[in-house]
Amino acid sequence: MTRSPDWPTPERRKAGTVETHSRPPALPPFRLSLLLLLPLIPPGPAGPYRAALDLAGGELRFSLVIEGRAPRLKGRLCNGDDCQPFSAIRQAGDSLVFELADYAATITAAPRGDSLIGQYHNVGRRGPRSIPFRAARGSWPVVPGSPALLGDWDAFFEGTVAATPRILRFRNGSRGLEGTVVSNSGDYGRFWGAVEGDSFAIAHFDGSFVYLLAGRQTGDTLRGTFHAGLRSQTPFVAVRSTGRPHLTPPTEVTGADTSAPFQFAFPDLSGNLVSSDDPRFKGKVVLVDIFGSWCPTCHDAAPALVRLYRDYHKRGVEVVGLAFEAIGDSAIDAPLVRRYRDKFGIPFPLLMGGVSDQEAVSAALPQLRGFTAFPTTIFLGRDGRVRRIHAGFYGPATGAQHEALVREFRREVERLLSEK
């Protein structure tokens, strides 16, 4: 072997021509003790987590990401690559509290080694609910769906009286299998999950909606269970979609008495009564948005309504929101509606309609027939009469369907503005 000119040969060492290196000085005892203790100091909570809610019928998976160091922690909750930030992360004793203020919801969890163990809690429409929560450091694997599963499926969900139709939509995204569930009145948001053999499970959790769709594919048939909240379980069966109409059009879900102008009268966020007889609505095209701040689909619809207002207000369009909230007590509900208003920069009035159940809405707005969905958008002509009612909303999770609906809303506004 030919040595490099700088290779330290025995002759060069003896001649003293090779630079020698002394050992580094020994660490003082106290510094050595600190180094030995470092592995015992627990790491901060920052990092990605494989999170899950333990429902009565199965595991609802999602991802949780924490960034920063206490007391300046921040983070986000993700269904696949669809993420929303926590409004705050704070320390409470030995636990972390993840706040989702849009829905008056929290996840409270205590560190257990490399895991977090606790509860998800919010005030639902039928009272408070809590669901066991757990998370472990790391990321869920990316598992795409097979081509045989992807696409649309016409489903029927079992009911106490009759089965109800749904469309199950599967596709592959950057984080693996994703999709949505579409009903007569809109979609359930972005679902994400995985497949294992002929079985699949996709879920949606945003702080308000708690949904898990799990099943098995056998040829051109899917069978499984739709889980909502901690305990609700609804069996379903689905077949490959043929393209023929499977759902009732959203414009045919809710009807109205059109023999007289549409009437409403509710207090605004300052307690002042606002009614359909106010001068601001006279001779205008009016969009009445029946919504709830607790409703993620309403959050999907709000930006479209704000754009319509900003684009058409000077031409004679007014928008008014009627909030039907989880509690029905304005002292509790009004701050949530204000937060909703501020989140989307809503420039039109939001009125407090009452509690968020179908019977309450029907009693408060007796001209409606068959109200079922939040949100519901009512289009009024210049004479104040109902021209169109759209139940629900197709959110961004529906892709082209969402874009088509936004264009459809604009065409309807243009048509009503053209009426004399």
Residue pairs with C-beta under 8 A, 6 or more apart in sequence:
3 9
8 18
12 18
27 35
42 111
44 69
44 70
45 66
45 70
45 73
45 96
45 111
45 116
46 66
46 67
46 68
46 69
46 73
47 65
47 66
47 137
48 63
48 64
48 65
48 137
48 138
48 139
49 63
49 64
49 65
49 66
49 116
49 135
49 136
49 137
49 138
50 61
50 63
50 135
50 136
50 137
50 138
50 139
50 140
51 61
51 62
51 63
51 64
51 77
51 116
51 133
51 134
51 135
52 59
52 60
52 61
52 62
52 133
52 134
52 135
53 59
53 60
53 62
53 120
53 131
53 132
53 133
53 205
53 210
54 60
54 131
54 132
54 133
54 134
55 131
55 210
55 212
55 227
55 229
55 230
55 231
56 227
56 230
56 231
56 233
57 212
57 214
57 225
57 227
57 231
57 233
58 201
58 212
58 214
58 225
58 227
59 201
59 212
60 203
60 205
60 210
60 211
60 212
60 227
61 140
61 192
61 193
61 194
61 201
61 203
62 77
62 78
62 79
62 192
62 203
62 205
63 77
63 78
63 79
63 80
63 139
63 140
64 75
64 76
64 77
64 78
64 98
64 135
65 75
65 76
65 78
65 83
66 73
66 74
66 75
66 89
67 73
67 74
67 75
68 74
70 91
71 90
71 91
73 89
73 90
73 96
74 85
74 86
74 89
75 85
75 86
75 89
75 98
76 83
76 84
76 85
76 86
77 83
77 84
77 86
77 98
77 100
77 205
77 206
77 207
78 84
78 192
79 178
79 189
79 190
79 191
79 192
79 203
79 204
79 205
79 206
80 173
80 174
80 175
80 176
80 178
80 190
80 192
81 173
81 174
81 175
82 190
82 192
82 397
84 100
84 206
84 207
86 98
86 99
86 100
87 99
87 100
87 101
87 102
88 97
88 99
88 101
89 96
89 97
89 98
89 99
90 96
90 97
90 99
91 97
92 108
94 110
94 111
95 108
95 109
95 110
95 118
96 108
96 109
96 110
96 111
96 116
97 106
97 107
97 108
98 106
98 107
98 108
98 109
99 105
99 106
100 106
100 107
100 122
100 206
100 207
100 208
101 339
102 207
102 208
102 293
102 299
102 336
102 339
102 340
102 343
103 122
103 206
103 207
103 208
103 293
103 294
103 296
104 122
104 123
104 294
104 326
104 336
105 120
105 121
105 122
105 207
105 208
106 120
106 121
106 122
107 118
107 119
107 120
107 121
107 133
108 118
108 119
108 121
109 116
109 117
109 118
109 119
109 133
109 134
109 135
110 116
110 117
110 118
114 136
114 137
115 134
115 135
115 136
115 137
116 133
116 134
116 135
116 136
117 133
117 134
118 132
118 133
118 134
119 130
119 131
119 132
119 133
120 130
120 131
120 132
120 133
120 210
121 128
121 129
121 130
121 131
122 128
122 129
122 207
122 208
123 129
123 326
123 327
124 229
124 294
124 326
125 294
125 326
125 356
125 357
129 229
129 230
130 230
131 210
131 229
131 230
140 194
141 176
141 194
142 175
142 176
143 176
143 177
143 194
143 195
143 196
144 172
144 176
144 177
144 195
145 170
145 171
145 172
145 176
145 177
145 195
145 200
146 195
148 217
149 170
149 177
149 195
149 200
149 217
150 170
150 171
150 172
151 169
151 170
151 171
151 240
151 241
152 167
152 168
152 169
152 240
152 241
153 167
153 168
153 169
153 170
153 222
153 238
153 239
153 240
153 241
154 165
154 167
154 238
154 239
154 240
154 241
154 242
154 246
155 165
155 166
155 167
155 168
155 222
155 236
155 237
155 238
156 163
156 164
156 165
156 166
156 236
156 237
156 238
157 163
157 164
157 165
157 166
157 226
157 234
157 235
157 236
158 234
158 235
158 236
159 234
164 183
164 184
165 183
165 184
165 246
165 247
165 248
166 181
166 182
166 183
166 236
166 238
166 247
167 181
167 182
167 241
167 246
167 247
168 179
168 181
168 213
168 222
168 238
169 179
169 180
169 181
169 182
169 398
170 177
170 178
170 179
170 200
170 202
171 177
171 178
171 179
172 178
173 192
175 192
176 192
176 193
176 194
177 192
177 193
177 194
177 195
177 200
177 202
178 190
178 191
178 192
178 193
178 202
179 191
179 202
180 187
180 188
180 189
180 190
180 191
180 204
180 397
180 398
181 187
181 188
181 191
181 211
181 213
181 226
182 188
182 247
182 394
182 398
182 401
183 247
183 392
184 247
184 248
184 249
184 250
184 253
184 372
184 373
184 391
184 392
185 250
185 253
185 372
185 373
185 376
185 391
185 392
186 250
186 297
186 373
186 391
186 392
186 393
186 394
186 395
187 297
187 394
187 395
187 397
187 398
187 401
188 204
188 209
188 211
188 297
188 397
189 204
189 206
189 209
189 211
189 296
189 297
189 300
189 395
189 397
190 204
190 396
190 397
191 202
191 203
191 204
191 211
191 213
191 397
192 202
192 203
192 204
193 200
193 201
193 202
193 203
193 213
194 200
194 201
194 202
198 216
198 217
198 218
199 214
199 215
199 216
199 217
200 213
200 214
200 215
200 216
200 217
200 224
201 212
201 213
201 214
201 215
202 212
202 213
202 214
203 211
203 212
203 213
204 211
205 211
206 296
208 294
208 295
208 296
209 296
210 227
210 228
210 229
210 230
211 226
211 227
211 228
212 226
212 227
213 224
213 225
213 226
213 227
214 224
214 225
214 227
215 222
215 223
215 224
215 225
215 236
215 238
216 222
216 223
216 224
220 239
220 240
221 237
221 238
221 239
222 236
222 237
222 238
222 239
223 235
223 236
223 237
223 238
224 235
224 236
225 233
225 234
225 235
225 236
226 233
226 234
226 235
226 236
227 233
227 234
228 234
250 373
250 390
250 391
250 392
251 388
251 389
251 390
251 391
253 370
253 372
253 373
253 389
253 391
253 392
254 368
254 369
254 370
254 371
254 372
254 373
254 376
254 389
254 391
255 368
255 369
255 370
255 389
256 262
256 367
256 368
256 369
256 378
256 386
256 389
257 367
257 369
257 386
258 385
258 386
260 367
260 385
261 276
261 380
261 383
261 384
261 385
262 276
262 288
262 367
262 378
262 380
262 384
262 385
262 386
263 275
263 276
263 367
264 275
264 276
264 288
264 320
264 322
264 351
264 364
264 365
265 273
265 274
265 275
265 276
265 277
266 273
266 274
266 275
266 322
266 351
266 352
266 353
266 354
266 364
267 273
267 274
267 330
267 351
267 352
268 274
268 349
268 350
268 351
268 352
269 334
269 337
269 338
269 341
269 350
269 352
274 320
274 349
274 351
276 286
276 384
280 318
281 318
281 320
281 384
283 316
283 382
284 316
284 317
284 318
284 382
285 312
285 316
285 317
285 318
285 379
285 380
285 381
285 382
285 413
285 416
285 417
286 317
286 318
286 319
286 320
286 379
286 380
286 384
287 305
287 308
287 309
287 317
287 318
287 319
287 320
287 377
287 378
287 379
287 380
287 413
288 319
288 320
288 322
288 377
288 378
288 380
289 301
289 305
289 319
289 320
289 321
289 322
289 375
289 376
289 377
289 378
290 322
290 324
290 353
290 361
290 365
290 371
290 374
290 375
290 376
290 377
290 378
291 298
291 301
291 302
291 321
291 322
291 323
291 324
291 374
291 375
292 298
292 323
292 324
292 325
292 326
292 356
292 374
292 375
293 323
293 325
293 333
293 336
293 337
293 339
293 340
294 325
294 326
294 336
294 356
295 356
295 374
295 375
297 374
297 375
297 392
297 393
297 395
298 340
298 374
298 375
298 393
299 340
299 343
299 344
300 393
300 395
300 396
300 402
301 375
301 377
301 393
301 395
302 340
302 343
302 344
302 346
303 344
304 393
304 406
304 409
305 319
305 321
305 346
305 348
305 377
306 344
306 345
306 346
306 347
308 317
308 319
308 409
308 410
308 413
309 317
309 318
309 319
309 347
309 348
310 347
311 410
312 413
312 417
315 417
316 382
316 417
317 413
317 417
318 348
319 348
320 348
320 349
320 350
320 351
321 346
321 348
321 349
321 350
321 351
322 350
322 351
322 353
322 365
323 333
323 337
323 340
323 350
323 351
323 352
323 353
324 353
324 354
324 355
324 356
324 357
324 360
324 361
324 364
324 374
325 332
325 333
325 336
325 337
325 352
325 354
325 355
325 356
326 333
326 355
326 356
327 333
327 355
328 354
328 355
328 356
328 360
330 352
333 352
334 352
337 350
337 352
340 346
340 350
341 350
353 361
353 364
354 360
354 361
354 364
356 374
358 371
358 372
361 368
361 371
362 368
362 371
365 371
367 386
368 389
372 391
373 391
373 392
374 392
375 392
375 393
376 389
376 390
376 391
376 392
377 389
377 390
377 393
377 409
378 386
378 388
378 389
379 386
379 387
379 388
379 389
379 390
379 412
379 413
379 416
380 386
380 387
381 387
381 416
381 419
382 416
382 419
387 412
387 416
388 412
390 405
390 409
393 405
394 401
394 402
394 404
394 405
395 402
396 402
